[in-house]
Amino acid sequence: MRCEIVAVGTELLLGQIVDTNSSWMGEQLALAGIDSHFQVKVGDNRARIVDTIRRALARSDAVILCGGLGPTQDDITREAIAEVMGVALVRDQAMGEKIRRGFEARGRRFTVNNLRQADCPVGATFIPQMPGTAPGLVCSLGKQVIYAVPGVPFEMREMMEGTILPDLQQRAGVTAVIKSRVLKSWGETESRLAELLAERIDVLDRAGNPTIAFQASGIEGLKIRITAKAKDWAAAEALIAAEETNVRAIVGDAIFAVDEQTMESMVLDLLRERGLTLAVAESVTGGLVGARLTAVPGASDVFRGSVVSYASDVKFNVLGVPNGPVVTADAAKAMAIGAREHLGADVGIATTGVAGPAEQEGHPPGTVFLGLAHGEIPEAMWVRLPGDRRRVREYAVISVLNLLRLRVSGSSRSPVLR
């Protein structure tokens, strides 16, 4: 069973909206054991949508169209599907009433053009899941099938999980399951990870199952994805668990999280386990560290607060940094100590540096000092981070949190990419 994804919307072609729907659908198809060899984008033009669907059907067994099911004049996915099927669009009165009631239940004004969403190609059926006002479609064409879902992500996902994926698996006769686990790491470059795991990957390539792949994800770290195919979830989980043990033995404590876990959630859990509280002093990161920590529910029992000491005189007068250059290891240590003392925490961390675009105090952009006050002797580390201003700041966040993670857990590993 081969399934093609077609994202509909001129805004996607213009770059006004990033197409995250297709990537999510592609991942879900792979996990469901359905091959997906093509993903296509097409604008809001009926002739081009029709041509795109026909091309997709010429090389695939199933097509999922995402977008163009709304009530406005440029929402023409339904019309294009009907043309490909060679049938008429018929307004379903029961669906029209359901849409009307949906608007009333949400306290929103109903307009007649919303009834366009109740139009259905003859022979097609509506997808039962309908979290919004636009119903999805299942359109059978003999042994082939076209699905249509709204472009609103949460609506699309509910329809995919509730109807489309199970229907595709049934049509394909899929009995095996595919499961993945993502190990997140920081401290080794992608090329270094590939080098470390080269022999293990060769062994897996010969065996064919499970597999290992890499993905660089910026502030989320470097991901190692382990994927296994088996007769059921339990068997797939056993394969993945065994391979995770092998990977961890090779990569070590550069791995900081699994799947949906984040650096900040793991740091907070670690501090909580040890009964420690945290304070932060930020210059170059301008509050990003505190923002990431407080985005985690329950952070307040560990995180005391943050001092955004962007101006030099704030570093001197509030945090007790000695007068002089502020992009230094000594300044980073003094900031971490000052934050710990002023906010009454057990541990203090700090960032100071140059995000760019111009150099500062003779340091080029990307120069960052990370400070840590944990125990009696403070620590500071100089790092040179790549990228533009935004990336330097984001990499500084994950690097200082990783420094904290490693030192509290007793590791002497470098906290930055090397």
N, C-alpha and C positions, 0 to 999 in steps of 0.2 A: 504494500500500500504506500503510494507516494502522495504527499499532500503539499500543495503550494500555497503560499500566503501572499495575498494581494492587499496592500494598504492603499486606501482610497482617500484622496484629499490634496488639493493644490497646495495647501499650506505645508504639507510634508515636502513637496518638491522645492518650495521656496525657502526651506529651512526655518520657517517660523515656528514649527513644532518638531521636536525630536521624536522619531518613531521608536518608542520603547515597546509598543505593543507587539510588533513583529518579533523582536528579540525574545520577549517573554513567551510568545506562542511557539516559537521555534524550540525553545528549551523544553516546554511542556510536551511537544510532539515527540522529541527525542526520548524523554523519560517514559512516554507511553509506548515506545517501540515503533513509532510511525516515522518513516523516512521523509525528510523535507529537503529537497535539493535546490529550490528556488524561492526567493522572496523578492517581490516586485512592488514598486510604488507607481501610482498613476493619478493624474489630476482629475478634477471634477468635469470631465468631458465624456458624454455618453458614448460616442463612437470609439474613443480610446479605451474606455472601460470595457466595452463589448469586445474589442480586439484583444485586450489583455486577458480577459476570461477565456476566450477561445484558444489563445496561445497556451494558457495554463492547462486547459483540458486536453490539449494535444500531447502533453508530456506528463501529466499527472492524473491520478485517480480521483483526487479530491482537491477542492479549492476553497480556501477560507478568505472571504472578503471582509475587511475591517474598515468601517467608516461609511459615511454617505447614507445613513438610514434615518436621518433627522427629518424635520418638517419643512425645511426651506427649499427654495427652487434649485439649489445646487446639490441637494441630496438626491442623487439619481441612481444609486446602486440597485434599488428594486427594479427600476425600469430597464437597466442594462441586463440584469439577470433574466427578466421576462423575455427580452429580445433574444438572448442566447438560447433560451429554452424554446422559443417560438410559440409562446403563449401570451395571453392577455393578463393584465393586472386586474384583480377583482377586489373591491373593498369589503373587508370582513366586518360586518356590523357589530358582532360580539366583541371583537378586538377594539373597534372604535369606541365602544362604550367603556371597555376596560381602561383605555387610555384616558377617556374623559374623567372617570372616577379617580384615576391616579393623580390627575391634576388637582381635583377637588380635595383629595386626601392630604395633599401637600400644601394646600392653601394657595395654589398658584392659579393665575387667570388662564382659562382655556380658550384657545382660538381655533377656528375651524381648520386652519392649515395643518394642525396636528393630526387630523384624521388621515393625512397622507401616509402616516406611519402604519395604518391598518390595511394598506394595500398589499396584496399577496399574489405572486404569480400562480396561475392555475396549476394545481398539482403539488405545490409546495406546502409546507406546514410551518407554523410558528414554533420557535424554541420556547419551551415551558417557562424557563427562568426569565424573569423580566424585572430586574431591579430598578430600571429607569422607565422612561415613557416610550422608548423605541424597542419594539420586539425584534428578535433575531429570526432568521429563516433557515430551514433545511429544505433544499431543493434537489430532489433525486432526478438523475438523468440516466436511467438504465443502471449500469454497474458503476457509474460515476455519481458524484454528489458535489453540490455547491452549498457552502454555508455562508451566511452573512451575519455579522455582529456589529454592534455600535462601536465607535471609536473611543468612547469613554472607558478608561481602563477597568474600573471596578465592574462595570456592566459586562464588558467583554469577557473578563476572567470568570465571572459566575456562569456565563453561558458556555464557555469552553469546558470548565470543570464539570458542569452539570449535565451537558448534552453532547457536545461535539467530541470530546476525547473518548467517552465511552462508546459513542456511535462509531467512531473511526476504528477503535479496537475491535468492536464486534464485526464490522465489515472486513477487517483485515484478518480476523481470526487470530489475533495476538493472544498468546497464552503466557509469554514470558514478561517479566517486568524489568525495567531499567531504573536503577537508583544511583544517585550521586551524593557525594559529600565533599564539601569545600573546606580545605585547611588554609587559614589565612596566616601569612608570615610577614615578618619585617626584620631586616638586618642582612639579608642576602639578596643580591640582584637576581633578576630572572635568569640571566645566563649562568650565574653561579649555581642556582637551584637546578637548572638543567644538567649542569656538569656533575653535581653531587648525586643526582638521581639517574644518571645515564645508564649505569649498569642495571639498575632495577627496572628501568623502562625497557631495556633490551629483553630482559627476562619476560616481562609482561607482553611485549610485542609478539614474542614467540608463542606465548600461551593464548593470547587473544582476549583474555578476560581475567581480572578487570583491567582498566586502562587509566593512565595518568595524563593530565593536560595542565598547562599553565595559563594564567591570565593576570596581566598587570592591571590593577584597579586603583591606582593613585592613592588617595588618602585611606582607602580601605585595605591597602597592603597588596602583596603579591599572593595570588591564590593558586593552590594546588588542588585540582579537581580529580577525585577518584570516582570512577564510574564502573558499575558492575551490572551484568545482565544475568538473570537467574529465573528459575521456575516460579518463585514467589518472593515476597518482600523479605521473609526471614532468611532465605538463602542468599539473597542479594546483600542484606545487612551483614551476614557473616563474612562474605567475601570482602566487603568494604572495611569492616573492622580489622580483619587480618592485615589488609594492605596498609591501613592507617598506622598500625603498629610498626610496620616496616619503614614507612616514610618518616615517622617520628624518630625512629632510631637513627636515621641518616641525617635528617635536617636539624633535629634537636630543638632547643628552646627558641629558635627563630619563629616557630609556630606559636601564635598567640591566641587563636580563636578558631571556632568551627561554625560553618554555615552562617546563621543569622547573628551570631555573637560579634561584638565589635571590640576594638581596642579599649574604648572607654568603659564598656560594660565589664570587661574582664579585669581592668584595673580597679574599678570600684569593688568588684567581688573579692579581689585579692586583699585590698585594704580592709574590707569588712571582715573577712575571715581572721585577719590579724589584729582586729580591734583598733585600727589606725584611722585618723582623720587627715584630710588633705587641704592645703591652701595653695593658691596659684598666684604668681606674679607674671604679668604678660606685658611685653613691649611690642616686639615685632609681630606677634600673633594677634594683638589687639582685641582679645576677648574670645577668640575662637576655641581655646582650650576649655574655658569655663562653659561656653555654649555647648560643646560636645558632651561634657560631663553632665550638665543639667538636663540634657535631652533624654537621659536614661532615667526611667521611673525609679523612685526610691533613692536617688543620689544624695538627698539631704542628710542622711545619717552618716555619710562619709565626707562629703564635700562641704567645707566650711565657707568658702567664698574665693573671690579673685580680685586682685588689684591690677587694673589696666593702667600701668605706669608708662604711658606712651611718651610723655615729655620727660626730659632729663631731670628737671627740678622735682618732679614727683618721685622719681627714683631716689633722689638725694633726701628730700624732706619727709617723705612718707615711709619709704622702705629702708632708709639708713644706708644707702649706697654711698661710699666715699666719693667726694668730688673728683671729677676727672673723666676720662673716656668711659662711655657706657656700653660700647660693643666690645666687651672683654670677658674673659673667664671669671675674673674677680667680681665684676659687676653682676654676672649671672648668679654666682654663689651668694653674694650679698642680697640680691633680690629674693632668692629662695628662702634665705634665713629670715629676711624681713617679713615676708608673707607668712611664714610659719609663726613668727612671734606675734605679729599684729593681729592675726586672725585666730590665734589660739589653737593651732593644729599640731599634729604629731609630725607631719611631713610637709615640706614645701618644695615646689618646683617652679622653674622660671624660664622664660625665653627672652633673649635680646639679640638683635642682629640687624641685617640689612636686607630688606625684601626687594629693593630696587625701585625705579630703574637706575638710579644713580648710586655711586659709591658713597660711603659714609665713614668718617674717621679713618680713611685710607683703606677701608675694606670693600671689596667688590660685592655686587648683589649676590645673594645666596649664602653669605657668611652669617652663621647663626651660632650663638652660644647657648647651651642648655644647662640649667642649674638644678641641683638637687640637694636639699637639706634633709637628710635622713640619718639619725644617729648623731654622733659627736662631730664627725668630720664631713663638711660639705664637699660636693663634687661638682665640677663643671666640665663640659665637653664642647670642643669646637667641631662644627660640621660645615661642609660646603654642600648646599642643596641645589638641585637643578631646577630649571624652568623659569617661568615668568613670576611676577609678584604674587599672584594668587597661589601658584603651585608651591613656591618657597614657603609661604605662610602655612599652607596645609601640611606640607611635609614636616615642618617644624612641630606642628601639633602632634602628629603620630610619633615623631621621634622622641619628643620629651615624655610622652605617655609611655612609650616603650622603655625609655631609660628608667622611669619609675617602676614599671612592671618587673624589669629584670633585676634591679637592685633590691627591691623588696622581697623578691623570691630567691635572692641569694646568688644570682648569676652575674658573671663578669663579662658576658658577651657585649660586643659593641651594639648600641641601640639603633644605629643608622645603617643605611645601605652601604655595602662595601664591595 
